Amino acid sequence: MSDLPKRVTIDEEGPREGFQSEKKAIPVAAKVRLIEALADTGLKRIACVSYVNPKRVPTMADAEDVASQIRRKPGIQYSALWLNQQGLERALRGPLHVDGGVRITASDTFSRKNIGKSVADALVEQRMSLKTFSDRGMPVEWGVVLGAFGCNFEGELSTDLILSRVQSILDEAELAGFTLKGIKLTDAMGWATPRSVERLIGAIRSKWPDLEIALHLHDTRGTGISSAYAGLRMGVTKFDASVAGLGGCPFAATDGAAGNICTEDFAFMCEEMGVETGLDIDRLIDVAKLAEEIVGRSLPGHLMRGGTLKAAKQRAAERAAA
């Protein structure tokens, strides 16, 4: 374990992963309003839409409309997610940033549930995507392991299995002429704990010491922030988060599945420990309240209700002086 990093990067997932899990339709204008509000908080990357099958994810049927209506600010990367070649081609026709990458699912069952293909079949399709990136001169720098910490369908996943998935990602990238700089470990089903984060990151670092690691953690069982803290202690500097804790995976087989770790809660924790985020916490709190207004229900973020310690200290001082 190392000391905490001096600075971390937090990428926002709320508009993309958050809205895809809502049961009711969210108006395009409301989605755009949230994205544009997030752009005023210091975030440098905002995941806006998913180009996925609208029959399976109806709340993303308006992806093209949302993407076209965002008033984009310079210096911010507004990104789109794709899961297969068809989605990639839709994304490339749009105005948003498209990452080149290699994705693989840890468990075969979750792969079939989430993207409708086995791990082996999905890898074959990844080769088509990698050729597209190569033909277009697009960089491919990151690989992603989906469901890296455990599976609601298959149970606990061995470290050896995850290492084999990472090896497959690196092999596919190399065959296509790319050298990856990092691996993102995701946990849509909420299995990560501080211990499993330390174990898996340690195993990856032992085998590939030069690979950067990013974390995409969900708070399904209340261990999201503590697992992120374990990642910080391991030197991870790149995290995904979701404003107000918005969202969840619709294919995770968990009732009331939580979204990613809450952006403002995680940023607050980092700043209180001396880890810079570059984010305006007060503005994030305002956007979290906006997210609740848009979805019309309570969201799991804490800071928007408890407030910052700075505000609490100021109130305490005013009371003491009265």
Secondary structure, DSSP 8 states (H G I E B T S, - for coil): -----SB-EEEE-IIIIIGGG-SS---HHHHHHHHHHHTTTT-SEEEEEEE--TTT-GGGTTHHHHHHH----TT-EEEEEE-SHHHHHHHHHSSSEE-EEEEEESSHHHHHHHHSS-HHHHHHHHHHHHHHHHHHT--EEEEEEETTT-BTTTB---HHHHHHHHHHHHHHHHHTT----EEEEEETT----HHHHHHHHHHHHHH-TT-EEEEEEB-TTS-HHHHHHHHHHTT--EEEEBGGG----TTS--TT---BSBHHHHHHHHHHTT-B----HHHHHHHHHHHHHHHTS----SHHHH--HHHHHHHHHHHHH-
